[in-house]
Amino acid sequence: MGDPQIYVRGFPKYTSEEDLKTAFGAYGEIKEIRMIRDYAFIVLTPNIKVFENDDCCGKAVEEMNGKDINDQRVRVEVAGQPK
């Protein structure tokens, strides 16, 4: 199985990779961000020091889905899961 990934949709077009790193960095080390227009795939490595027993992607989805990034509400999902 590959690294855990989350799918983020709906952020403003002027959002930078640094904005996404700031918003999602608490949930694990960000190994990669692939931004395409107004959505992105973020590849996380679990932050063992903080989330030793938690799924980093699940926690990021739970806490960030419906939150605002750059004053716009985003949708966050675990990548590859059926809707």
N, C-alpha and C positions, 0 to 999 in steps of 0.2 A: 504494500500500500504506500502511496506517495505521501508527501507532506500535507498536513491539513490546510484546506483553503476555504476562504469565505468569499462571497460574491456581494459586492456593495453597489447599489444602484440608486440613482436619483440625486447625486450631489451636483452642485453647480459646475459648469464647464471650466471656471477659473480655479477650481480646487487643484492643489498641487500634490505631488507625492508626499511632500513633507507634512501637509495637512492630514493626510491619511495615516502617516506614521505616527503623528501626534495623537490622533483619535484612537488608533488601534494598538499602539505599542505596548500598552499596559497588559494586553492579553497574551503576549508572547513575542519572541523575537521575530521581526518581519524579515523574511529571507528574500522576498520578491514582491513587487507590485506591478501588475500589468494594467495600465489604464487605457481604456478605449472609449472616447467620447464621455458619456456621463455614467459609465459603470467601470468597475475595476475588480480584478481578482487579486486577493491578497494571500500570499503563502506565509503561514505562521509556523514557527517552531515553538512548542510549549515552553514557557518560562518556568523552568523547574523550581527556582527559588520561591516563586509566588504561587504557582498553580500546580504543585506537585501531584495533586489528586484530581484535578479538574481537566476537562477537555477544553483547551484554549479556544477553539472555534465555537463550541457551544456557548461558552460564557460570553464571547464577543457578540454573537448573534443575540443572545438573551438581553444583554445590556445595551447594545447599540442600535438594534432594530427600532425604527421609529424616532430615533434621536436626530438632532440637527447637526449638520456639518456645514459650516459657512452659511448659517441661517437658512438652510434648506433640509427638510426631513428626508432621511435616507431609508432604504430597505436593505437589510443585511440577512443573508442566508448562507448556510453551509453549501459550498459548491458541490454539484453532482448529486444532490438529494432531490427526489421527486417533490413537486409542490403539493 
